[in-house]
Amino acid sequence: MAILKKDKKYKWEFVNIGGASRVRINKGEDIAHLGELDPKMWTVLSCPITGLEIEEKSLKYMDCDADGKLRVNDIVSVAQWITSLLKNKDLILEGSASIDLSEINTEDANGLKLYNSAKQILKNLGKDGNVISLADTADITAIFEKTRFNGDGIITEASTDDETEKATIAAVVATMGGVQDRSGVAGAGVDQIENFYKNLSDYVSWCNAEVKAPYGENTDALIDAYNALDAKVKDYFMRAELAAFSPDSTSSLDVQTARIEAISAENLASKKEEIAAYPLARITGNSEIDLTSPINPAWAAQFDLVRSVAIGEEKKAITLADWNGIGAKFAEYVAWKGAKAGSAVESLGLDSIKNFISQDKKAALLELVSKDAALKEEAENIEMVDRFLYIFRDFYRLLRNFVTLVDFYDKDKDTIAIFQSGTLIIDQRACRFCMKVTDMGKHNASAAASGMYLLYCDCKTKSSPATLQIVAAVTVGEIGEFMVGKNGIYYDNAGVEWDAVITKIIDNPISVAQAFWSPYKRMATAVENLINKSAADKDAKMMAKATTSINSAPAVAAAPAGPDGKPVPAPPFDIAKFAGIFAAIGMAVGMIGTALASIFKGLFELSWWQLILVFAGILLLISGPAMVMAWMKLRRRNIAPLLNANGWAVNAASKISIPFGETLTELPKYPKMKLKDPYAKKGMSAWKKWFIAGVVIGMAFGALWLTNTLAFINLKSPLPCYNKPVVEEVVETPADVASADSVVEVVPCQDSLATSGN
């Protein structure tokens, strides 16, 4: 039944964290008024009671309807219950595992019960003082082990001083099965006592109606053999009657020789089932079993037992009536045995059973059970102390992760959320945001929506045979060496070390810096793959061609013959043809050089700060889109999809901002140092490197200068072909008496190139 109510009278405090406004729970009075908080303002609406970093026993105590989930109504119910038991509600915020009994509100009826029960526990444990802790209630068995009655309706031998009653309780437990008492000892309740005395009576009645065994001590063995043979014997008589009715079918009804021949080459000892399927005896058409003739060896032992006990050696044959007469003789005995009752107490022996009946301690034992059950409320109050202490310690921590997610966003690294299960160390990073994976199918469907770069890992440890599945978020640095199959180490919150291996990666941006370099890395990867593919293709073609040539081993072909029968000579080398090719190549190189010259000319005309802007613009043009997309995704990173996949109902966005993300993944921090690798390959000295670099730059500059590429900065080539005088031709036109100068510039080097190309 819903207990929430919207009451606007209480004044709440709010805080903005994780991209949403959340209620601040920072005093006991806030907890007492949780029922008045609008459910729409809760960060979480439900969460499972397993797989969290709070002791599961605490969560079970808070799960009021025992449905395996904590919901808003559960939290409100617990909040109202625990605040009503305390004088100072702010004590809940301390998360202590103990409490001074003077802080319990005895004016409340439940508080008074709690106080009295806590005092009783301290008394049972023999402890002085007024402080009770979880250590005192950790073993409820110890609390009850010295008490005769503990309210669970189960009695043990310690529940009485009467030796006869003790013996009877022991017999009940031994025959009816014991029920564990709160003291930890097996005992008996009403059902066990009632069943015990009923079985005693039924067994004695059955024994008194005993039917004498018709064949003495061999009767039970005879019955077993007879029942095993009964169907086979009746099958024989039916075959015999059918053979008498149709003599021509006798051989078909008898054992088939072909069937024996089919298995004769095998180990016949292993063919007992096959042989047992043959008729009991040879079929002759006589409606009797000839006891002087052989019996099917698979049934011989049982038949010999029946013959020796029920037939006798003097008889030479038996009919179907004889066989049925044997069964009729022990039918009454079989019916009596089948009606056996009270077998549960048979192991006590008939004399002991009659003795328990004559002593008749049933009423006394039931009276002890009643005395024990009368203390049920007191005993439950003792369990209430245990429940109170667990909730008193863990409730506020749950609220910090349920009503809000304060623990997750806390700046103190030692404070972790109840869904953070440990730390993954991998690729020189410590991923502090790790969660247990309870349903991989749900994670597959929703993990990408989190916007985070996620590593799914299977973890194993020596101390547990089970495999633990976790998901870790990488929020700082580059992608690095992450790949499926990469190993790492996972430390859970208890400090247990697990071997972790990546099984799946959800690829999302890690940082803006990583997004800046991502286009270049993709281009480098694409070029590398293209080169590798091209090289592999060429190598494969070359090897295939070589293999084909070697395998075919063709003979040297003769030169083709002309019309006159003489070999046609090979065509002469056509230098003009190749000159044209070289000219075309030269023109292409020239065009490329001209294009580069134009680019360089434009760049050199810019000032230094304009060059910087151009370079930055090119970088932004390439990396800008990736950086913008990464920045937008990083701002939208959200843990809600991961929590939802684990069974949570997250009611508000729980974002991971860029600054906050930097706290969830730690990179190594080395001190400033200058180290020398003793195994590093020794290279050339610095002056040689500078000298070679200078020579290369000089040669490049010289090549550009000689080809007149640097003419735009007034560095003309000294070559004559680039420095011949310009020929000017004056052309007079009738329309204008004034002279117009038309300048024709002739570049000898280019003309010569064009001529050679033709």
C-alpha positions in Angstrom: 0.0 0.0 0.0 1.4 3.4 -1.0 2.4 5.5 2.0 3.8 8.5 0.0 2.1 11.8 0.4 2.8 15.2 -1.1 3.1 17.7 1.6 4.7 21.0 0.6 5.1 22.2 4.3 8.5 20.7 4.8 11.4 22.9 3.5 13.9 20.9 1.6 17.5 21.8 0.6 18.8 21.2 -2.9 22.1 20.7 -4.6 23.1 20.6 -8.3 25.3 17.6 -9.1 25.6 15.3 -12.1 23.6 17.7 -14.3 20.4 17.7 -12.2 19.0 19.3 -9.1 18.8 16.9 -6.2 17.5 17.0 -2.6 20.2 17.2 0.0 19.7 14.8 2.9 21.9 16.1 5.6 20.0 15.8 8.9 17.8 13.3 10.6 14.7 15.4 10.2 15.1 15.1 6.4 14.9 11.3 6.8 11.8 11.5 9.0 10.0 13.5 6.2 11.0 11.4 3.2 7.4 10.4 2.9 6.6 14.0 2.0 9.2 14.2 -0.8 7.7 14.1 -4.3 8.8 10.8 -6.0 9.7 12.8 -9.1 12.5 14.4 -7.2 14.1 11.0 -6.2 17.2 10.1 -8.2 16.4 6.4 -8.0 13.0 4.7 -7.8 14.2 1.1 -7.2 17.3 -1.0 -7.0 18.1 -4.7 -6.5 19.2 -5.9 -3.1 22.1 -8.0 -4.5 25.4 -7.1 -6.1 25.8 -3.8 -4.2 28.6 -2.7 -1.8 26.3 -2.7 1.2 25.9 -5.9 3.3 23.1 -7.9 1.7 21.6 -8.7 5.1 21.0 -4.9 5.7 19.2 -4.6 2.3 17.1 -7.7 3.1 16.0 -6.1 6.3 15.0 -2.9 4.3 13.1 -4.9 1.7 9.7 -4.7 3.5 7.8 -6.7 1.0 10.6 -9.2 0.3 10.4 -8.9 -3.5 14.1 -8.7 -4.0 14.0 -4.9 -4.8 14.2 -1.7 -2.7 11.5 0.7 -3.8 10.5 4.2 -2.8 7.8 2.9 -0.4 10.3 0.5 1.2 12.7 3.3 1.9 9.9 5.6 3.3 8.7 2.8 5.6 12.2 2.1 6.9 12.8 5.8 7.4 9.6 6.2 9.5 10.4 3.1 11.5 13.9 3.9 12.4 13.4 7.6 13.1 10.6 6.7 15.5 12.9 4.5 17.5 15.5 7.2 18.2 15.6 10.3 20.4 18.2 12.0 18.3 17.5 11.3 14.6 20.8 12.8 13.5 22.6 9.7 14.9 21.5 7.8 11.7 24.0 10.0 9.7 26.9 8.6 11.6 26.6 5.1 10.2 27.7 3.6 13.5 27.6 -0.2 14.2 26.7 0.3 17.8 24.3 2.4 19.9 23.9 3.5 23.5 20.6 2.2 24.8 19.9 5.5 26.3 19.4 6.9 22.8 16.5 4.6 22.1 13.0 6.3 22.3 11.3 4.2 25.0 8.2 6.4 24.8 7.4 4.6 21.5 5.9 1.1 21.9 8.4 -0.4 19.4 11.2 1.5 21.0 10.4 0.1 24.4 10.4 -3.4 23.0 13.8 -2.7 21.3 15.2 -1.4 24.5 14.1 -4.4 26.6 15.2 -6.9 24.0 18.7 -5.2 23.7 19.0 -5.4 27.5 18.1 -9.1 27.4 20.7 -9.8 24.7 23.4 -8.2 26.8 22.3 -10.2 29.8 22.2 -13.5 27.9 25.8 -12.8 26.6 26.9 -11.9 30.1 28.0 -8.4 29.1 27.9 -5.3 31.3 27.3 -1.8 30.1 24.7 0.0 28.1 26.1 -0.2 24.6 25.0 -2.9 22.1 26.7 -3.5 18.7 26.4 -5.6 15.6 29.2 -7.8 17.1 26.8 -8.7 19.9 24.0 -9.7 17.5 26.2 -11.2 14.8 25.5 -14.7 16.1 21.9 -15.0 17.2 22.6 -18.6 18.0 25.0 -17.5 20.8 22.2 -15.4 22.3 19.8 -18.3 22.6 22.2 -21.2 23.2 21.9 -20.9 27.0 18.2 -20.4 27.1 15.7 -23.2 27.7 12.9 -21.6 25.7 13.5 -19.1 22.9 10.1 -18.6 21.3 10.5 -20.6 18.1 8.1 -23.5 19.1 10.9 -26.0 18.9 12.1 -28.0 21.9 15.4 -29.8 22.5 16.8 -32.1 25.1 17.9 -28.9 27.0 14.2 -27.9 27.3 13.5 -30.4 30.1 15.2 -32.0 33.1 13.2 -35.2 32.9 15.4 -38.0 31.5 12.5 -39.9 30.0 11.4 -36.7 28.2 15.0 -36.2 27.0 15.1 -39.8 25.6 11.7 -39.3 23.9 12.8 -36.0 22.3 16.0 -37.7 21.0 13.9 -40.5 19.5 11.6 -38.0 17.8 14.5 -36.2 16.3 16.2 -39.5 15.2 13.1 -40.9 13.5 11.1 -37.9 12.4 13.9 -35.6 11.4 15.0 -32.7 13.5 14.1 -29.0 13.1 16.9 -26.6 13.9 16.2 -24.6 17.0 17.3 -21.0 17.5 20.0 -22.3 19.7 21.5 -24.2 16.7 20.5 -27.6 18.0 18.2 -30.0 16.2 14.8 -30.2 18.0 11.2 -31.2 17.6 8.0 -29.2 17.2 4.3 -30.1 17.3 4.2 -31.9 13.9 7.2 -34.1 14.7 5.8 -35.1 18.1 2.4 -35.9 16.7 3.8 -37.9 13.8 6.1 -39.8 16.2 3.3 -41.1 18.4 1.1 -41.9 15.4 3.9 -44.0 13.9 4.4 -45.8 17.2 0.7 -46.8 17.4 0.5 -47.7 13.7 3.6 -49.9 13.8 2.4 -51.8 16.9 -1.1 -52.4 15.3 0.6 -53.7 12.1 2.8 -56.1 14.1 -0.2 -57.4 16.0 -2.0 -58.2 12.7 1.0 -60.3 11.6 0.4 -63.1 9.0 2.6 -66.1 9.3 5.1 -66.6 6.4 3.9 -69.7 4.4 7.4 -70.7 3.5 9.2 -69.8 6.6 12.4 -67.8 6.4 12.6 -68.4 2.7 9.3 -66.8 2.0 10.6 -63.3 1.1 13.3 -64.7 -1.3 10.7 -67.0 -2.9 8.3 -64.1 -3.4 11.0 -62.1 -5.2 11.9 -65.0 -7.5 8.3 -65.9 -8.2 7.4 -62.3 -9.1 10.5 -62.1 -11.4 9.4 -65.4 -13.2 5.6 -64.9 -13.2 5.3 -63.1 -16.6 7.9 -65.5 -18.2 6.1 -68.6 -17.0 2.7 -67.4 -18.2 4.3 -66.5 -21.6 5.6 -70.2 -21.8 2.1 -71.6 -21.2 0.5 -69.4 -23.8 3.1 -70.5 -26.3 2.5 -74.1 -25.4 -1.2 -73.8 -25.8 -0.8 -72.0 -29.2 1.6 -74.7 -30.4 -1.0 -77.3 -29.4 -3.6 -75.4 -31.3 -1.4 -75.0 -34.4 1.4 -77.7 -34.5 2.9 -76.2 -37.6 3.8 -73.0 -35.7 5.7 -74.9 -33.0 9.1 -74.1 -34.5 8.2 -70.4 -34.8 7.1 -70.2 -31.2 10.2 -71.9 -29.9 13.6 -70.3 -29.7 14.9 -69.4 -33.2 18.3 -71.0 -34.1 19.1 -68.0 -36.3 18.9 -65.7 -33.2 21.4 -67.8 -31.4 23.7 -68.0 -34.4 23.6 -64.2 -34.7 25.2 -63.8 -31.2 27.2 -67.0 -31.1 30.5 -65.3 -32.2 30.2 -62.7 -29.3 30.8 -62.9 -25.6 27.5 -64.5 -24.5 28.0 -63.5 -20.9 27.3 -59.9 -22.1 24.2 -61.0 -24.0 22.1 -61.9 -20.9 19.2 -59.6 -21.9 19.0 -61.0 -25.4 19.0 -64.6 -24.0 16.4 -63.7 -21.4 14.0 -62.8 -24.2 14.0 -66.4 -25.4 11.2 -68.7 -24.1 11.6 -70.0 -20.6 11.8 -73.6 -21.9 11.6 -75.5 -25.2 8.1 -75.4 -26.8 6.8 -78.9 -27.5 3.0 -78.3 -27.4 2.6 -79.8 -23.9 0.8 -77.5 -21.5 3.3 -78.1 -18.6 6.9 -77.3 -17.8 9.0 -80.5 -17.8 11.2 -80.1 -14.7 13.7 -82.7 -16.1 14.4 -80.6 -19.2 16.7 -77.6 -19.3 15.4 -74.1 -18.4 16.5 -70.9 -20.2 19.9 -70.2 -18.5 19.0 -66.5 -18.0 16.1 -67.6 -15.6 17.6 -70.8 -14.2 18.6 -69.4 -10.8 15.2 -68.0 -10.0 13.4 -71.1 -11.2 15.6 -73.4 -9.1 14.8 -71.3 -6.0 11.1 -71.6 -6.6 11.4 -75.4 -7.3 13.4 -76.1 -4.2 11.2 -74.1 -1.8 7.7 -74.4 -3.2 7.6 -77.4 -5.7 9.9 -80.1 -4.4 12.4 -82.4 -6.1 10.0 -85.3 -6.4 7.7 -83.4 -8.8 8.7 -83.8 -12.5 6.4 -81.3 -14.2 4.1 -78.4 -13.2 1.1 -76.9 -14.9 -0.2 -73.3 -15.0 -2.6 -74.2 -12.1 0.3 -75.4 -10.0 2.1 -72.2 -10.7 -0.8 -70.0 -9.7 -1.4 -72.1 -6.6 2.1 -71.2 -5.4 1.3 -67.5 -5.7 -2.1 -67.9 -4.0 -0.4 -69.5 -1.0 1.5 -66.3 0.0 -1.0 -63.7 -1.3 -2.3 -63.0 2.2 1.2 -62.6 3.5 2.1 -60.2 0.7 -1.0 -58.1 1.4 0.0 -57.9 5.1 3.5 -56.7 4.3 2.1 -54.2 1.8 0.0 -52.7 4.5 3.0 -52.0 6.7 2.6 -48.8 8.8 4.8 -46.9 11.2 8.0 -47.9 9.3 9.6 -44.6 10.3 10.0 -45.8 13.9 10.8 -49.5 13.0 14.6 -48.8 13.6 13.8 -48.3 17.3 12.8 -52.0 17.7 9.4 -53.3 18.8 10.3 -53.4 22.5 11.4 -49.8 22.6 8.3 -48.7 20.6 6.0 -50.4 23.1 8.0 -48.8 25.9 7.5 -45.3 24.5 3.8 -46.0 24.1 3.5 -47.1 27.7 5.4 -44.1 29.1 3.2 -41.7 27.0 5.2 -38.5 27.2 3.2 -36.9 24.3 1.2 -34.5 26.5 4.3 -33.4 28.4 6.3 -32.7 25.2 3.5 -30.7 23.7 3.3 -28.7 26.9 7.0 -27.8 26.6 6.4 -26.7 23.0 3.6 -24.4 24.2 5.9 -22.8 26.8 8.5 -22.2 24.2 6.0 -20.7 21.7 4.7 -18.4 24.4 8.0 -16.5 24.2 7.7 -15.9 20.4 7.2 -12.1 20.7 10.2 -11.7 23.0 12.4 -13.7 20.7 11.2 -11.7 17.7 12.1 -8.6 19.5 15.6 -9.9 19.9 15.8 -10.3 16.2 14.4 -6.8 15.9 17.5 -5.6 17.6 19.7 -7.2 14.9 17.5 -5.6 12.2 17.7 -2.2 13.9 21.5 -2.2 14.2 22.0 -3.2 10.5 19.7 -0.5 9.3 21.1 2.0 11.8 24.5 1.5 10.3 23.7 1.3 6.5 20.5 3.3 6.0 22.0 6.7 5.5 24.6 5.4 3.1 21.8 3.8 1.0 19.9 7.2 1.0 23.1 8.9 -0.3 22.9 6.5 -3.3 19.1 6.3 -3.7 17.5 9.7 -3.0 20.6 11.3 -4.4 23.9 10.1 -5.8 26.1 12.1 -3.5 28.6 9.3 -2.9 29.3 8.9 -6.6 30.0 12.6 -7.0 31.9 13.0 -3.7 35.3 14.6 -4.2 36.8 12.3 -1.6 38.3 9.3 -3.5 37.8 7.1 -0.5 34.0 7.6 -0.8 32.5 5.3 -3.4 29.0 4.7 -4.6 27.3 1.4 -3.6 27.4 0.3 -7.3 31.1 0.9 -7.7 32.7 -2.5 -7.1 36.4 -1.9 -7.4 39.3 -0.7 -9.6 40.7 -2.1 -12.8 44.4 -1.6 -13.5 45.1 -1.9 -17.3 47.2 -0.1 -19.9 48.9 2.1 -17.3 45.5 3.3 -16.1 43.4 2.8 -12.9 39.7 2.8 -13.8 37.9 3.6 -10.6 34.4 3.4 -12.0 33.8 -0.3 -12.2 30.4 -2.1 -11.9 29.4 -5.7 -11.6 27.5 -6.9 -14.6 24.4 -8.9 -13.7 22.7 -9.2 -17.1 25.0 -9.0 -20.1 22.0 -9.0 -22.5 20.7 -5.8 -21.0 24.1 -4.2 -21.1 24.5 -5.1 -24.8 21.3 -3.2 -25.5 21.9 -0.1 -23.5 25.7 0.3 -22.9 26.3 2.5 -26.0 23.8 5.0 -24.8 26.0 5.9 -21.8 28.4 7.7 -24.2 31.4 6.3 -22.3 34.3 4.2 -23.5 33.6 0.9 -21.7 35.7 -2.2 -21.2 33.8 -5.4 -20.3 35.9 -8.0 -18.5 35.7 -11.5 -17.2 37.5 -11.8 -13.9 38.8 -14.9 -12.1 40.5 -15.4 -8.7 42.0 -18.4 -6.9 39.7 -18.0 -3.9 36.5 -18.5 -6.0 35.6 -20.9 -8.8 33.0 -18.4 -10.2 33.7 -15.9 -12.9 32.9 -12.3 -12.2 31.8 -10.0 -15.0 32.5 -6.3 -14.7 32.3 -3.1 -16.8 34.9 -0.4 -16.4 34.8 3.2 -17.8 37.9 4.8 -19.4 37.5 8.6 -19.0 41.1 9.9 -19.5 43.8 9.5 -22.0 44.1 7.7 -25.4 42.7 4.4 -26.6 46.2 3.0 -26.4 46.5 -0.7 -26.5 43.0 -1.7 -25.6 41.7 -4.7 -27.5 39.6 -7.8 -26.8 41.8 -10.4 -25.0 44.0 -7.9 -23.3 44.7 -8.8 -19.7 44.6 -6.6 -16.6 44.2 -6.8 -12.8 41.0 -6.0 -11.0 40.9 -5.3 -7.3 37.5 -5.4 -5.6 36.6 -3.2 -2.6 37.6 -6.0 -0.2 41.1 -5.9 -1.7 40.8 -9.3 -3.4 42.9 -9.5 -6.6 41.2 -10.9 -9.8 42.7 -11.7 -13.2 40.8 -9.7 -15.7 40.5 -10.1 -19.5 38.7 -7.8 -21.9 35.8 -9.5 -23.6 34.0 -6.5 -25.2 34.7 -2.8 -25.9 32.1 -0.1 -26.3 33.9 2.6 -28.4 33.0 6.2 -27.5 35.3 9.3 -27.2 37.6 9.3 -24.2 38.8 12.9 -24.4 38.9 15.9 -26.7 42.7 15.4 -27.2 42.1 11.8 -28.3 39.4 13.1 -30.7 42.0 15.6 -32.1 44.4 13.0 -33.2 41.8 10.4 -34.2 41.5 11.5 -37.9 45.2 11.3 -38.4 45.3 7.9 -36.8 42.5 6.7 -39.0 44.2 8.0 -42.1 47.5 6.4 -41.1 45.7 3.1 -40.4 44.0 3.3 -43.8 47.2 4.0 -45.6 49.0 1.2 -43.8 46.2 -1.2 -44.6 46.2 -0.1 -48.2 50.0 -0.6 -48.5 49.8 -3.9 -46.8 46.9 -5.0 -49.0 48.7 -3.8 -52.2 51.9 -5.5 -51.2 50.1 -8.7 -50.3 48.2 -8.7 -53.6 51.4 -8.1 -55.6 53.2 -10.8 -53.7 50.4 -13.2 -54.3 50.3 -12.4 -58.0 54.0 -12.8 -58.3 54.1 -16.1 -56.5 51.1 -17.4 -58.6 52.9 -16.3 -61.9 56.2 -17.9 -60.8 54.4 -21.1 -59.7 52.6 -21.3 -63.0 55.8 -20.6 -65.0 57.7 -23.3 -63.1 54.9 -25.9 -63.3 54.3 -25.4 -67.1 58.0 -25.1 -68.0 57.2 -24.0 -71.6 59.6 -24.6 -74.4 61.4 -21.7 -76.1 59.1 -20.5 -78.8 60.5 -20.1 -82.3 60.3 -16.7 -84.0 57.2 -16.4 -86.3 57.8 -17.1 -90.0 57.0 -14.7 -92.8 55.2 -15.5 -96.1 58.5 -16.7 -97.6 59.1 -19.1 -94.7 61.9 -17.1 -93.2 61.8 -15.8 -89.5 60.4 -12.3 -89.2 63.0 -10.1 -87.4 62.0 -8.3 -84.2 61.0 -4.6 -84.7 63.8 -2.1 -84.1 63.8 0.1 -81.0 61.6 3.1 -81.6 63.4 5.9 -79.7 60.7 8.5 -80.8 58.0 6.5 -79.1 59.9 6.5 -75.8 60.9 10.1 -76.2 57.2 11.0 -76.3 56.6 9.0 -73.1 59.5 10.8 -71.3 58.2 14.1 -72.5 54.8 13.4 -71.1 56.3 12.4 -67.8 58.4 15.6 -67.8 55.3 17.7 -68.5 53.5 16.0 -65.6 56.4 16.7 -63.3 56.5 20.3 -64.5 52.8 20.8 -63.8 53.2 19.4 -60.3 56.2 21.6 -59.8 54.2 24.6 -61.0 51.4 23.8 -58.7 53.7 23.4 -55.7 55.5 26.6 -56.7 52.1 28.4 -56.7 51.3 27.1 -53.3 54.7 28.0 -51.9 54.5 31.4 -53.6 51.2 32.1 -51.9 52.5 30.9 -48.5 55.8 33.0 -48.7 53.7 36.1 -49.5 52.0 35.7 -46.1 53.5 37.1 -42.9 54.5 34.7 -40.1 51.3 35.2 -38.1 49.2 34.5 -41.2 51.1 31.3 -41.8 50.3 30.2 -38.2 46.6 30.9 -38.8 46.7 28.9 -42.1 48.3 26.0 -40.4 45.8 26.1 -37.5 42.9 26.4 -39.9 44.1 23.3 -41.8 44.3 21.4 -38.5 40.9 22.6 -37.4 39.5 21.6 -40.8 40.7 18.1 -40.3 40.3 17.6 -36.5 37.6 20.1 -35.8 34.5 18.0 -36.6 35.9 15.1 -34.6 36.6 17.4 -31.6 33.2 19.0 -31.7 31.4 15.6 -31.8 33.7 14.3 -29.0 33.0 17.4 -26.9 29.3 17.0 -27.3 29.4 13.3 -26.5 31.6 13.8 -23.5 29.1 16.3 -22.1 26.3 13.7 -22.5 28.1 10.8 -20.7 25.6 9.3 -18.3 25.7 6.3 -15.9 21.9 5.8 -15.9 21.9 3.3 -18.8 24.5 1.1 -17.0 22.5 1.2 -13.8 19.3 0.5 -15.6 20.9 -2.6 -17.2 21.7 -3.8 -13.7 18.0 -3.6 -12.6 18.0 0.0 -11.3 15.2 2.4 -12.1 17.1 5.7 -12.4 14.8 8.6 -12.3 17.2 11.5 -13.0 20.1 12.1 -15.4 23.5 11.2 -13.8 26.0 12.8 -16.1 29.8 12.6 -16.1 31.2 16.0 -17.0 34.7 16.3 -18.5 36.3 17.5 -15.2 34.5 14.9 -13.2 35.5 12.2 -15.7 39.2 13.1 -15.1 38.7 11.9 -11.5 37.4 8.5 -12.4 40.4 7.3 -14.3 44.0 7.8 -13.0 47.1 8.0 -15.2 50.6 7.4 -13.8 52.5 10.5 -12.5 56.2 10.2 -12.8 58.6 12.6 -11.1 60.8 14.8 -13.3 63.9 12.8 -14.2 66.4 12.2 -16.9 67.0 8.5 -17.5 69.2 6.8 -20.0 68.2 3.4 -21.5 71.3 1.2 -21.3 70.0 -0.9 -24.1 69.1 1.9 -26.4 70.6 1.8 -29.9 73.5 4.2 -30.2 72.9 6.7 -33.0 75.1 9.2 -34.7 76.2 12.3 -32.9 74.2 15.5 -32.9 76.6 17.5 -35.1 76.4 14.8 -37.8 72.6 14.9 -37.7 72.6 18.7 -38.1 75.2 18.5 -40.9 73.1 15.9 -42.9 69.9 18.0 -42.3 71.7 21.1 -43.6 73.0 19.3 -46.7 69.5 18.0 -47.5 67.9 21.4 -47.0 70.7 23.0 -49.1 70.2 20.5 -51.9 66.4 21.0 -51.9 66.9 24.8 -51.9 69.4 24.5 -54.8 67.1 22.4 -56.8 64.2 24.9 -56.4 66.6 27.8 -57.2 68.1 26.1 -60.4 64.6 25.3 -61.7 63.6 28.9 -61.2 60.9 27.9 -58.7 62.0 30.7 -56.3 61.7 33.4 -58.9 58.7 34.8 -57.1 61.0 35.9 -54.2 63.5 37.4 -56.7 65.8 34.4 -56.6 66.0 33.7 -60.3 67.8 30.6 -61.7 71.3 31.2 -63.0 70.7 28.8 -65.9 70.8 30.5 -69.3 67.5 28.9 -70.4 65.8 30.9 -67.7 67.6 34.2 -68.3 67.4 35.0 -72.1 66.3 38.5 -73.0 62.6 39.1 -73.6 61.8 39.9 -77.3 59.3 42.7 -77.8 57.4 43.2 -81.0 55.5 46.5 -81.8 52.3 46.1 -83.8 50.6 49.0 -85.4 46.8 49.0 -85.8 44.8 51.1 -88.3 42.3 52.0 -85.6 44.7 53.7 -83.4 47.6 55.8 -84.6 49.1 55.5 -81.2 51.3 52.5 -80.9 50.2 49.6 -78.8 52.9 47.4 -77.3 52.3 43.7 -77.4 54.9 41.8 -75.5 55.6 38.2 -76.4 57.7 36.5 -73.7 59.6 33.5 -75.0 60.8 31.0 -72.5 63.5 28.9 -74.2 63.5 26.2 -71.6 59.8 25.6 -71.9 59.9 25.8 -75.7 62.7 23.3 -75.8 60.7 21.0 -73.5 57.6 21.3 -75.8 59.7 20.6 -78.9 61.3 17.6 -77.4 57.9 16.3 -76.4 56.7 16.5 -80.0 
